[in-house]
Amino acid sequence: MIPDNKDPATLDKNWMGPMKYGFSGSVVLFIDQTYGRKKLKELLRFNKLNQILDALGTTETDLISNWKSYIERNT
């Protein structure tokens, strides 16, 4: 579960504060579970957010929203 008012509004903000490892790790888990391990491995070649989002066929807003829903369903 994501504590109230602690969820990041952007992926850049995901890597801030005391929950940065938990948030970032759970995004990786979400991508693995949603898009598959093969897709997750493919993302390792990218170093820009827009490349990752394009490869996933999503937007940052949608990725964060879907990640939040995933966390709520699985905690």
mmCIF file as gemmi writes it, N, C-alpha and C atoms, coordinates in Angstrom:
data_model
loop_
_atom_site.group_PDB
_atom_site.id
_atom_site.type_symbol
_atom_site.label_atom_id
_atom_site.label_alt_id
_atom_site.label_comp_id
_atom_site.label_asym_id
_atom_site.label_entity_id
_atom_site.label_seq_id
_atom_site.pdbx_PDB_ins_code
_atom_site.Cartn_x
_atom_site.Cartn_y
_atom_site.Cartn_z
_atom_site.occupancy
_atom_site.B_iso_or_equiv
_atom_site.pdbx_formal_charge
_atom_site.auth_seq_id
_atom_site.auth_asym_id
_atom_site.pdbx_PDB_model_num
ATOM 1 N N . MET Axp A 1 ? 0.84 -1.175 0 1 0 ? 1 A 1
ATOM 2 C CA . MET Axp A 1 ? 0 0 0 1 0 ? 1 A 1
ATOM 3 C C . MET Axp A 1 ? 0.89 1.245 0 1 0 ? 1 A 1
ATOM 4 N N . ILE Axp A 2 ? 0.446 2.239 -0.704 1 0 ? 2 A 1
ATOM 5 C CA . ILE Axp A 2 ? 1.172 3.504 -0.773 1 0 ? 2 A 1
ATOM 6 C C . ILE Axp A 2 ? 0.615 4.431 0.311 1 0 ? 2 A 1
ATOM 7 N N . PRO Axp A 3 ? 1.479 4.913 1.205 1 0 ? 3 A 1
ATOM 8 C CA . PRO Axp A 3 ? 0.993 5.825 2.246 1 0 ? 3 A 1
ATOM 9 C C . PRO Axp A 3 ? 0.345 7.074 1.654 1 0 ? 3 A 1
ATOM 10 N N . ASP Axp A 4 ? -0.627 7.624 2.351 1 0 ? 4 A 1
ATOM 11 C CA . ASP Axp A 4 ? -1.319 8.829 1.884 1 0 ? 4 A 1
ATOM 12 C C . ASP Axp A 4 ? -0.339 9.935 1.538 1 0 ? 4 A 1
ATOM 13 N N . ASN Axp A 5 ? -0.58 10.559 0.391 1 0 ? 5 A 1
ATOM 14 C CA . ASN Axp A 5 ? 0.21 11.701 -0.075 1 0 ? 5 A 1
ATOM 15 C C . ASN Axp A 5 ? 1.691 11.388 -0.258 1 0 ? 5 A 1
ATOM 16 N N . LYS Axp A 6 ? 2.051 10.138 -0.386 1 0 ? 6 A 1
ATOM 17 C CA . LYS Axp A 6 ? 3.453 9.772 -0.572 1 0 ? 6 A 1
ATOM 18 C C . LYS Axp A 6 ? 3.717 9.234 -1.97 1 0 ? 6 A 1
ATOM 19 N N . ASP Axp A 7 ? 2.665 9.062 -2.763 1 0 ? 7 A 1
ATOM 20 C CA . ASP Axp A 7 ? 2.864 8.52 -4.096 1 0 ? 7 A 1
ATOM 21 C C . ASP Axp A 7 ? 3.464 9.581 -5.021 1 0 ? 7 A 1
ATOM 22 N N . PRO Axp A 8 ? 4.445 9.199 -5.819 1 0 ? 8 A 1
ATOM 23 C CA . PRO Axp A 8 ? 5.107 10.156 -6.702 1 0 ? 8 A 1
ATOM 24 C C . PRO Axp A 8 ? 4.214 10.546 -7.874 1 0 ? 8 A 1
ATOM 25 N N . ALA Axp A 9 ? 4.266 11.811 -8.233 1 0 ? 9 A 1
ATOM 26 C CA . ALA Axp A 9 ? 3.48 12.306 -9.365 1 0 ? 9 A 1
ATOM 27 C C . ALA Axp A 9 ? 4.192 12.048 -10.683 1 0 ? 9 A 1
ATOM 28 N N . THR Axp A 10 ? 5.509 11.901 -10.625 1 0 ? 10 A 1
ATOM 29 C CA . THR Axp A 10 ? 6.298 11.606 -11.822 1 0 ? 10 A 1
ATOM 30 C C . THR Axp A 10 ? 7.291 10.509 -11.476 1 0 ? 10 A 1
ATOM 31 N N . LEU Axp A 11 ? 7.817 9.869 -12.505 1 0 ? 11 A 1
ATOM 32 C CA . LEU Axp A 11 ? 8.794 8.823 -12.265 1 0 ? 11 A 1
ATOM 33 C C . LEU Axp A 11 ? 10.099 9.388 -11.713 1 0 ? 11 A 1
ATOM 34 N N . ASP Axp A 12 ? 10.44 10.61 -12.065 1 0 ? 12 A 1
ATOM 35 C CA . ASP Axp A 12 ? 11.628 11.253 -11.492 1 0 ? 12 A 1
ATOM 36 C C . ASP Axp A 12 ? 11.494 11.392 -9.981 1 0 ? 12 A 1
ATOM 37 N N . LYS Axp A 13 ? 10.286 11.699 -9.517 1 0 ? 13 A 1
ATOM 38 C CA . LYS Axp A 13 ? 10.059 11.862 -8.082 1 0 ? 13 A 1
ATOM 39 C C . LYS Axp A 13 ? 10.021 10.512 -7.363 1 0 ? 13 A 1
ATOM 40 N N . ASN Axp A 14 ? 9.934 9.439 -8.149 1 0 ? 14 A 1
ATOM 41 C CA . ASN Axp A 14 ? 9.938 8.093 -7.599 1 0 ? 14 A 1
ATOM 42 C C . ASN Axp A 14 ? 11.246 7.801 -6.876 1 0 ? 14 A 1
ATOM 43 N N . TRP Axp A 15 ? 12.306 8.453 -7.29 1 0 ? 15 A 1
ATOM 44 C CA . TRP Axp A 15 ? 13.623 8.181 -6.744 1 0 ? 15 A 1
ATOM 45 C C . TRP Axp A 15 ? 14.019 9.247 -5.724 1 0 ? 15 A 1
ATOM 46 N N . MET Axp A 16 ? 13.081 9.636 -4.899 1 0 ? 16 A 1
ATOM 47 C CA . MET Axp A 16 ? 13.333 10.626 -3.855 1 0 ? 16 A 1
ATOM 48 C C . MET Axp A 16 ? 12.72 10.152 -2.547 1 0 ? 16 A 1
ATOM 49 N N . GLY Axp A 17 ? 13.295 10.579 -1.47 1 0 ? 17 A 1
ATOM 50 C CA . GLY Axp A 17 ? 12.718 10.307 -0.16 1 0 ? 17 A 1
ATOM 51 C C . GLY Axp A 17 ? 13.036 8.932 0.371 1 0 ? 17 A 1
ATOM 52 N N . PRO Axp A 18 ? 12.518 8.634 1.554 1 0 ? 18 A 1
ATOM 53 C CA . PRO Axp A 18 ? 12.851 7.388 2.231 1 0 ? 18 A 1
ATOM 54 C C . PRO Axp A 18 ? 12.244 6.144 1.585 1 0 ? 18 A 1
ATOM 55 N N . MET Axp A 19 ? 11.272 6.322 0.711 1 0 ? 19 A 1
ATOM 56 C CA . MET Axp A 19 ? 10.626 5.163 0.079 1 0 ? 19 A 1
ATOM 57 C C . MET Axp A 19 ? 11.128 4.916 -1.342 1 0 ? 19 A 1
ATOM 58 N N . LYS Axp A 20 ? 12.229 5.562 -1.734 1 0 ? 20 A 1
ATOM 59 C CA . LYS Axp A 20 ? 12.682 5.492 -3.123 1 0 ? 20 A 1
ATOM 60 C C . LYS Axp A 20 ? 12.989 4.07 -3.584 1 0 ? 20 A 1
ATOM 61 N N . TYR Axp A 21 ? 13.587 3.254 -2.743 1 0 ? 21 A 1
ATOM 62 C CA . TYR Axp A 21 ? 13.892 1.888 -3.161 1 0 ? 21 A 1
ATOM 63 C C . TYR Axp A 21 ? 12.617 1.058 -3.299 1 0 ? 21 A 1
ATOM 64 N N . GLY Axp A 22 ? 11.703 1.222 -2.371 1 0 ? 22 A 1
ATOM 65 C CA . GLY Axp A 22 ? 10.437 0.497 -2.447 1 0 ? 22 A 1
ATOM 66 C C . GLY Axp A 22 ? 9.612 0.901 -3.65 1 0 ? 22 A 1
ATOM 67 N N . PHE Axp A 23 ? 9.492 2.197 -3.878 1 0 ? 23 A 1
ATOM 68 C CA . PHE Axp A 23 ? 8.742 2.668 -5.042 1 0 ? 23 A 1
ATOM 69 C C . PHE Axp A 23 ? 9.379 2.183 -6.334 1 0 ? 23 A 1
ATOM 70 N N . SER Axp A 24 ? 10.672 2.391 -6.469 1 0 ? 24 A 1
ATOM 71 C CA . SER Axp A 24 ? 11.352 2.028 -7.714 1 0 ? 24 A 1
ATOM 72 C C . SER Axp A 24 ? 11.309 0.525 -7.951 1 0 ? 24 A 1
ATOM 73 N N . GLY Axp A 25 ? 11.551 -0.245 -6.899 1 0 ? 25 A 1
ATOM 74 C CA . GLY Axp A 25 ? 11.489 -1.69 -7.042 1 0 ? 25 A 1
ATOM 75 C C . GLY Axp A 25 ? 10.097 -2.178 -7.416 1 0 ? 25 A 1
ATOM 76 N N . SER Axp A 26 ? 9.082 -1.539 -6.853 1 0 ? 26 A 1
ATOM 77 C CA . SER Axp A 26 ? 7.72 -1.97 -7.171 1 0 ? 26 A 1
ATOM 78 C C . SER Axp A 26 ? 7.321 -1.586 -8.6 1 0 ? 26 A 1
ATOM 79 N N . VAL Axp A 27 ? 7.888 -0.516 -9.142 1 0 ? 27 A 1
ATOM 80 C CA . VAL Axp A 27 ? 7.638 -0.18 -10.55 1 0 ? 27 A 1
ATOM 81 C C . VAL Axp A 27 ? 8.254 -1.253 -11.443 1 0 ? 27 A 1
ATOM 82 N N . VAL Axp A 28 ? 9.456 -1.693 -11.114 1 0 ? 28 A 1
ATOM 83 C CA . VAL Axp A 28 ? 10.098 -2.763 -11.885 1 0 ? 28 A 1
ATOM 84 C C . VAL Axp A 28 ? 9.269 -4.034 -11.794 1 0 ? 28 A 1
ATOM 85 N N . LEU Axp A 29 ? 8.791 -4.374 -10.598 1 0 ? 29 A 1
ATOM 86 C CA . LEU Axp A 29 ? 7.94 -5.549 -10.425 1 0 ? 29 A 1
ATOM 87 C C . LEU Axp A 29 ? 6.659 -5.412 -11.25 1 0 ? 29 A 1
ATOM 88 N N . PHE Axp A 30 ? 6.049 -4.232 -11.22 1 0 ? 30 A 1
ATOM 89 C CA . PHE Axp A 30 ? 4.836 -3.988 -11.999 1 0 ? 30 A 1
ATOM 90 C C . PHE Axp A 30 ? 5.098 -4.205 -13.485 1 0 ? 30 A 1
ATOM 91 N N . ILE Axp A 31 ? 6.187 -3.654 -13.999 1 0 ? 31 A 1
ATOM 92 C CA . ILE Axp A 31 ? 6.513 -3.827 -15.419 1 0 ? 31 A 1
ATOM 93 C C . ILE Axp A 31 ? 6.742 -5.301 -15.73 1 0 ? 31 A 1
ATOM 94 N N . ASP Axp A 32 ? 7.459 -5.998 -14.868 1 0 ? 32 A 1
ATOM 95 C CA . ASP Axp A 32 ? 7.711 -7.428 -15.058 1 0 ? 32 A 1
ATOM 96 C C . ASP Axp A 32 ? 6.412 -8.213 -15.112 1 0 ? 32 A 1
ATOM 97 N N . GLN Axp A 33 ? 5.527 -7.958 -14.157 1 0 ? 33 A 1
ATOM 98 C CA . GLN Axp A 33 ? 4.271 -8.697 -14.072 1 0 ? 33 A 1
ATOM 99 C C . GLN Axp A 33 ? 3.278 -8.314 -15.175 1 0 ? 33 A 1
ATOM 100 N N . THR Axp A 34 ? 3.327 -7.073 -15.62 1 0 ? 34 A 1
ATOM 101 C CA . THR Axp A 34 ? 2.354 -6.58 -16.6 1 0 ? 34 A 1
ATOM 102 C C . THR Axp A 34 ? 2.804 -6.793 -18.037 1 0 ? 34 A 1
ATOM 103 N N . TYR Axp A 35 ? 4.063 -6.519 -18.299 1 0 ? 35 A 1
ATOM 104 C CA . TYR Axp A 35 ? 4.571 -6.568 -19.675 1 0 ? 35 A 1
ATOM 105 C C . TYR Axp A 35 ? 5.42 -7.805 -19.952 1 0 ? 35 A 1
ATOM 106 N N . GLY Axp A 36 ? 5.872 -8.464 -18.91 1 0 ? 36 A 1
ATOM 107 C CA . GLY Axp A 36 ? 6.661 -9.682 -19.058 1 0 ? 36 A 1
ATOM 108 C C . GLY Axp A 36 ? 8.152 -9.444 -18.879 1 0 ? 36 A 1
ATOM 109 N N . ARG Axp A 37 ? 8.829 -10.521 -18.517 1 0 ? 37 A 1
ATOM 110 C CA . ARG Axp A 37 ? 10.266 -10.455 -18.262 1 0 ? 37 A 1
ATOM 111 C C . ARG Axp A 37 ? 11.056 -10.099 -19.52 1 0 ? 37 A 1
ATOM 112 N N . LYS Axp A 38 ? 10.613 -10.612 -20.659 1 0 ? 38 A 1
ATOM 113 C CA . LYS Axp A 38 ? 11.313 -10.304 -21.913 1 0 ? 38 A 1
ATOM 114 C C . LYS Axp A 38 ? 11.292 -8.801 -22.188 1 0 ? 38 A 1
ATOM 115 N N . LYS Axp A 39 ? 10.135 -8.182 -22.021 1 0 ? 39 A 1
ATOM 116 C CA . LYS Axp A 39 ? 10.016 -6.735 -22.239 1 0 ? 39 A 1
ATOM 117 C C . LYS Axp A 39 ? 10.857 -5.969 -21.222 1 0 ? 39 A 1
ATOM 118 N N . LEU Axp A 40 ? 10.848 -6.412 -19.973 1 0 ? 40 A 1
ATOM 119 C CA . LEU Axp A 40 ? 11.651 -5.759 -18.945 1 0 ? 40 A 1
ATOM 120 C C . LEU Axp A 40 ? 13.128 -5.776 -19.327 1 0 ? 40 A 1
ATOM 121 N N . LYS Axp A 41 ? 13.615 -6.9 -19.796 1 0 ? 41 A 1
ATOM 122 C CA . LYS Axp A 41 ? 15.012 -7.001 -20.221 1 0 ? 41 A 1
ATOM 123 C C . LYS Axp A 41 ? 15.299 -6.093 -21.41 1 0 ? 41 A 1
ATOM 124 N N . GLU Axp A 42 ? 14.347 -5.975 -22.314 1 0 ? 42 A 1
ATOM 125 C CA . GLU Axp A 42 ? 14.526 -5.09 -23.481 1 0 ? 42 A 1
ATOM 126 C C . GLU Axp A 42 ? 14.705 -3.635 -23.042 1 0 ? 42 A 1
ATOM 127 N N . LEU Axp A 43 ? 14.058 -3.257 -21.962 1 0 ? 43 A 1
ATOM 128 C CA . LEU Axp A 43 ? 14.132 -1.875 -21.486 1 0 ? 43 A 1
ATOM 129 C C . LEU Axp A 43 ? 15.513 -1.5 -20.967 1 0 ? 43 A 1
ATOM 130 N N . LEU Axp A 44 ? 16.325 -2.476 -20.627 1 0 ? 44 A 1
ATOM 131 C CA . LEU Axp A 44 ? 17.649 -2.204 -20.073 1 0 ? 44 A 1
ATOM 132 C C . LEU Axp A 44 ? 18.563 -1.463 -21.04 1 0 ? 44 A 1
ATOM 133 N N . ARG Axp A 45 ? 18.271 -1.525 -22.318 1 0 ? 45 A 1
ATOM 134 C CA . ARG Axp A 45 ? 19.134 -0.835 -23.295 1 0 ? 45 A 1
ATOM 135 C C . ARG Axp A 45 ? 18.838 0.66 -23.392 1 0 ? 45 A 1
ATOM 136 N N . PHE Axp A 46 ? 17.753 1.095 -22.788 1 0 ? 46 A 1
ATOM 137 C CA . PHE Axp A 46 ? 17.369 2.503 -22.873 1 0 ? 46 A 1
ATOM 138 C C . PHE Axp A 46 ? 17.878 3.291 -21.667 1 0 ? 46 A 1
ATOM 139 N N . ASN Axp A 47 ? 18.155 4.571 -21.903 1 0 ? 47 A 1
ATOM 140 C CA . ASN Axp A 47 ? 18.567 5.425 -20.783 1 0 ? 47 A 1
ATOM 141 C C . ASN Axp A 47 ? 17.771 6.728 -20.724 1 0 ? 47 A 1
ATOM 142 N N . LYS Axp A 48 ? 16.734 6.811 -21.513 1 0 ? 48 A 1
ATOM 143 C CA . LYS Axp A 48 ? 15.852 7.984 -21.488 1 0 ? 48 A 1
ATOM 144 C C . LYS Axp A 48 ? 14.419 7.516 -21.249 1 0 ? 48 A 1
ATOM 145 N N . LEU Axp A 49 ? 13.72 8.267 -20.428 1 0 ? 49 A 1
ATOM 146 C CA . LEU Axp A 49 ? 12.355 7.904 -20.064 1 0 ? 49 A 1
ATOM 147 C C . LEU Axp A 49 ? 11.453 7.771 -21.283 1 0 ? 49 A 1
ATOM 148 N N . ASN Axp A 50 ? 11.565 8.703 -22.23 1 0 ? 50 A 1
ATOM 149 C CA . ASN Axp A 50 ? 10.676 8.632 -23.393 1 0 ? 50 A 1
ATOM 150 C C . ASN Axp A 50 ? 10.907 7.356 -24.201 1 0 ? 50 A 1
ATOM 151 N N . GLN Axp A 51 ? 12.129 6.84 -24.22 1 0 ? 51 A 1
ATOM 152 C CA . GLN Axp A 51 ? 12.403 5.587 -24.923 1 0 ? 51 A 1
ATOM 153 C C . GLN Axp A 51 ? 11.695 4.418 -24.228 1 0 ? 51 A 1
ATOM 154 N N . ILE Axp A 52 ? 11.74 4.424 -22.928 1 0 ? 52 A 1
ATOM 155 C CA . ILE Axp A 52 ? 11.091 3.359 -22.151 1 0 ? 52 A 1
ATOM 156 C C . ILE Axp A 52 ? 9.582 3.408 -22.336 1 0 ? 52 A 1
ATOM 157 N N . LEU Axp A 53 ? 9.018 4.595 -22.227 1 0 ? 53 A 1
ATOM 158 C CA . LEU Axp A 53 ? 7.568 4.743 -22.388 1 0 ? 53 A 1
ATOM 159 C C . LEU Axp A 53 ? 7.138 4.347 -23.793 1 0 ? 53 A 1
ATOM 160 N N . ASP Axp A 54 ? 7.899 4.73 -24.805 1 0 ? 54 A 1
ATOM 161 C CA . ASP Axp A 54 ? 7.581 4.337 -26.177 1 0 ? 54 A 1
ATOM 162 C C . ASP Axp A 54 ? 7.622 2.821 -26.338 1 0 ? 54 A 1
ATOM 163 N N . ALA Axp A 55 ? 8.636 2.197 -25.745 1 0 ? 55 A 1
ATOM 164 C CA . ALA Axp A 55 ? 8.76 0.74 -25.842 1 0 ? 55 A 1
ATOM 165 C C . ALA Axp A 55 ? 7.605 0.031 -25.138 1 0 ? 55 A 1
ATOM 166 N N . LEU Axp A 56 ? 7.088 0.644 -24.085 1 0 ? 56 A 1
ATOM 167 C CA . LEU Axp A 56 ? 5.947 0.063 -23.368 1 0 ? 56 A 1
ATOM 168 C C . LEU Axp A 56 ? 4.616 0.45 -24.003 1 0 ? 56 A 1
ATOM 169 N N . GLY Axp A 57 ? 4.639 1.436 -24.903 1 0 ? 57 A 1
ATOM 170 C CA . GLY Axp A 57 ? 3.405 1.883 -25.545 1 0 ? 57 A 1
ATOM 171 C C . GLY Axp A 57 ? 2.471 2.587 -24.582 1 0 ? 57 A 1
ATOM 172 N N . THR Axp A 58 ? 3.04 3.399 -23.694 1 0 ? 58 A 1
ATOM 173 C CA . THR Axp A 58 ? 2.233 4.082 -22.685 1 0 ? 58 A 1
ATOM 174 C C . THR Axp A 58 ? 2.788 5.477 -22.429 1 0 ? 58 A 1
ATOM 175 N N . THR Axp A 59 ? 2.086 6.198 -21.591 1 0 ? 59 A 1
ATOM 176 C CA . THR Axp A 59 ? 2.54 7.519 -21.157 1 0 ? 59 A 1
ATOM 177 C C . THR Axp A 59 ? 2.984 7.426 -19.706 1 0 ? 59 A 1
ATOM 178 N N . GLU Axp A 60 ? 3.704 8.429 -19.246 1 0 ? 60 A 1
ATOM 179 C CA . GLU Axp A 60 ? 4.134 8.443 -17.853 1 0 ? 60 A 1
ATOM 180 C C . GLU Axp A 60 ? 2.922 8.469 -16.923 1 0 ? 60 A 1
ATOM 181 N N . THR Axp A 61 ? 1.933 9.271 -17.255 1 0 ? 61 A 1
ATOM 182 C CA . THR Axp A 61 ? 0.716 9.366 -16.435 1 0 ? 61 A 1
ATOM 183 C C . THR Axp A 61 ? 0.019 8.016 -16.326 1 0 ? 61 A 1
ATOM 184 N N . ASP Axp A 62 ? -0.138 7.333 -17.454 1 0 ? 62 A 1
ATOM 185 C CA . ASP Axp A 62 ? -0.81 6.034 -17.445 1 0 ? 62 A 1
ATOM 186 C C . ASP Axp A 62 ? 0.016 4.974 -16.722 1 0 ? 62 A 1
ATOM 187 N N . LEU Axp A 63 ? 1.32 4.989 -16.92 1 0 ? 63 A 1
ATOM 188 C CA . LEU Axp A 63 ? 2.177 4.018 -16.239 1 0 ? 63 A 1
ATOM 189 C C . LEU Axp A 63 ? 2.066 4.183 -14.723 1 0 ? 63 A 1
ATOM 190 N N . ILE Axp A 64 ? 2.126 5.408 -14.245 1 0 ? 64 A 1
ATOM 191 C CA . ILE Axp A 64 ? 2.018 5.659 -12.806 1 0 ? 64 A 1
ATOM 192 C C . ILE Axp A 64 ? 0.638 5.266 -12.288 1 0 ? 64 A 1
ATOM 193 N N . SER Axp A 65 ? -0.395 5.618 -13.017 1 0 ? 65 A 1
ATOM 194 C CA . SER Axp A 65 ? -1.755 5.271 -12.602 1 0 ? 65 A 1
ATOM 195 C C . SER Axp A 65 ? -1.943 3.755 -12.527 1 0 ? 65 A 1
ATOM 196 N N . ASN Axp A 66 ? -1.466 3.049 -13.544 1 0 ? 66 A 1
ATOM 197 C CA . ASN Axp A 66 ? -1.594 1.587 -13.566 1 0 ? 66 A 1
ATOM 198 C C . ASN Axp A 66 ? -0.734 0.939 -12.489 1 0 ? 66 A 1
ATOM 199 N N . TRP Axp A 67 ? 0.437 1.503 -12.23 1 0 ? 67 A 1
ATOM 200 C CA . TRP Axp A 67 ? 1.312 1.009 -11.156 1 0 ? 67 A 1
ATOM 201 C C . TRP Axp A 67 ? 0.615 1.169 -9.8 1 0 ? 67 A 1
ATOM 202 N N . LYS Axp A 68 ? 0.014 2.334 -9.558 1 0 ? 68 A 1
ATOM 203 C CA . LYS Axp A 68 ? -0.701 2.566 -8.3 1 0 ? 68 A 1
ATOM 204 C C . LYS Axp A 68 ? -1.83 1.559 -8.125 1 0 ? 68 A 1
ATOM 205 N N . SER Axp A 69 ? -2.584 1.31 -9.186 1 0 ? 69 A 1
ATOM 206 C CA . SER Axp A 69 ? -3.672 0.338 -9.118 1 0 ? 69 A 1
ATOM 207 C C . SER Axp A 69 ? -3.126 -1.06 -8.824 1 0 ? 69 A 1
ATOM 208 N N . TYR Axp A 70 ? -2.026 -1.4 -9.456 1 0 ? 70 A 1
ATOM 209 C CA . TYR Axp A 70 ? -1.387 -2.701 -9.227 1 0 ? 70 A 1
ATOM 210 C C . TYR Axp A 70 ? -0.989 -2.849 -7.759 1 0 ? 70 A 1
ATOM 211 N N . ILE Axp A 71 ? -0.372 -1.814 -7.205 1 0 ? 71 A 1
ATOM 212 C CA . ILE Axp A 71 ? 0.069 -1.85 -5.805 1 0 ? 71 A 1
ATOM 213 C C . ILE Axp A 71 ? -1.146 -2.01 -4.878 1 0 ? 71 A 1
ATOM 214 N N . GLU Axp A 72 ? -2.201 -1.258 -5.143 1 0 ? 72 A 1
ATOM 215 C CA . GLU Axp A 72 ? -3.391 -1.342 -4.298 1 0 ? 72 A 1
ATOM 216 C C . GLU Axp A 72 ? -4.026 -2.731 -4.352 1 0 ? 72 A 1
ATOM 217 N N . ARG Axp A 73 ? -4.034 -3.352 -5.522 1 0 ? 73 A 1
ATOM 218 C CA . ARG Axp A 73 ? -4.615 -4.687 -5.673 1 0 ? 73 A 1
ATOM 219 C C . ARG Axp A 73 ? -3.775 -5.775 -5.004 1 0 ? 73 A 1
ATOM 220 N N . ASN Axp A 74 ? -2.474 -5.536 -4.906 1 0 ? 74 A 1
ATOM 221 C CA . ASN Axp A 74 ? -1.561 -6.589 -4.469 1 0 ? 74 A 1
ATOM 222 C C . ASN Axp A 74 ? -0.956 -6.371 -3.089 1 0 ? 74 A 1
ATOM 223 N N . THR Axp A 75 ? -1.504 -5.456 -2.326 1 0 ? 75 A 1
ATOM 224 C CA . THR Axp A 75 ? -0.99 -5.27 -0.963 1 0 ? 75 A 1
ATOM 225 C C . THR Axp A 75 ? -2.104 -5.401 0.052 1 0 ? 75 A 1
